[in-house]
Amino acid sequence: MKKINFLLALLISFSSLFSQQIQKTGTTAAQILKINAGPKAIGMGGAFCATANDAYSFYWNPAGISNIQTAEAAFSHMDLYSSMLYYNYASGAFYIDGIGSVGLFVNYLSTDEMPVRTLENPEGTGEMFGYSSLVLGLGFARNLTELFSIGFNLKYINENLYHMSAQTFAFDIGVLYKIDVLNQLRIAGVISNFGPKMKLDGRDIIEFKKVGNNFVNTKLEVEEYDLPMLFRIGLAADFLKTENLRMTAEVNAIHPNDHSEHINLGLEFSWSEVFFIRSGYNALFEYQSEKGLTFGVGFNLKLADYATAKFDYAYQDFGRLSQVHYFGFGIKL
């Protein structure tokens, strides 16, 4: 119990860092870290950190991969904002007896190539440019008791824009506590994207200037930007649970360092753990939010006595940015 109290106190102390921040919308780097992963969680409105129990748990709560006691892999894809951006996520985790659950994950965000335009050449210079962002991560989780687990992620982050790039490392920590009421009430707390700032570097900030009769290379000063760190707490329970039916409800409160606090709400209905219907509301009370209602479905297909295939779909309303469709596939051994 002393260990549990210490870890919870550690999460609370980290969260106090956010209370000193004013709202700084659009002032952080590595926006790929803010794109939700996994149709199951997205269909539930992004309320998933206390339910996290699959290969997408790396994103929502690394402690959740402690629920993987065999092996599981997942992949999802989505086109964002009228197919201007493409986002892919893949992860895999497996259990090592006596040690815990470990795994790897990768996020990749990219755009189509676009023409380089300048004041002198508004129709294009003939050159093309693009943007891409990559996250590579390693996660570990362990059950410290039958009801309490803790998890960690270490991830490498890289961004590329034209001839410029930036990279850094970040750290996540999550805890999950289960209480034997309401078919196992679950309480979660997560700190995500804690790490050093990012700064672009490359040939585009090098200028040639004439000093006297000589030309010298000068390098423009480039500002550093924080990562989009956030603190997330969640509460979930199976309010209905019979032999064939289950209804899970979850609420999450999110405190980011670059925007306003908000709440995510989610529901999942399951029939025999084979067919799933999900619904939720993402970013309730968020300042000037374009997000809103979400919906999702899922289907589990037993391939053999030792393997199950998972198919998931989610829809999210993004207001003026149109709707987004998420598709995912997974396999559990």
Secondary structure, 3 states (H helix, E strand, C coil): CHHHHHHHHHHHHHHCCHHHCCCCCCCCCCHHHHCCCCHHHHHCCCCCCCCCCCCCHHHHCHHHHHHCCCEEEEEEEEEECCCCEEEEEEEEEEEECCCEEEEEEEEEEEECCEECCCCCCCCCCCCEECEEEEEEEEEEEEECCCCEEEEEEEEEEEEEECCEEEEEEEEEEEEEEEECCCCCEEEEEEEEEECCCECCEEHHHEEEEEECCEEEEEECCCCCECCCCEEEEEEEEEEEECCCEEEEEEEEEEEECCCCCEEEEEEEEEECCCEEEEEEEEEECCCCCCCCEEEEEEEEEEEECCEEEEEEEEEEECHHHCEEEEEEEEEEC
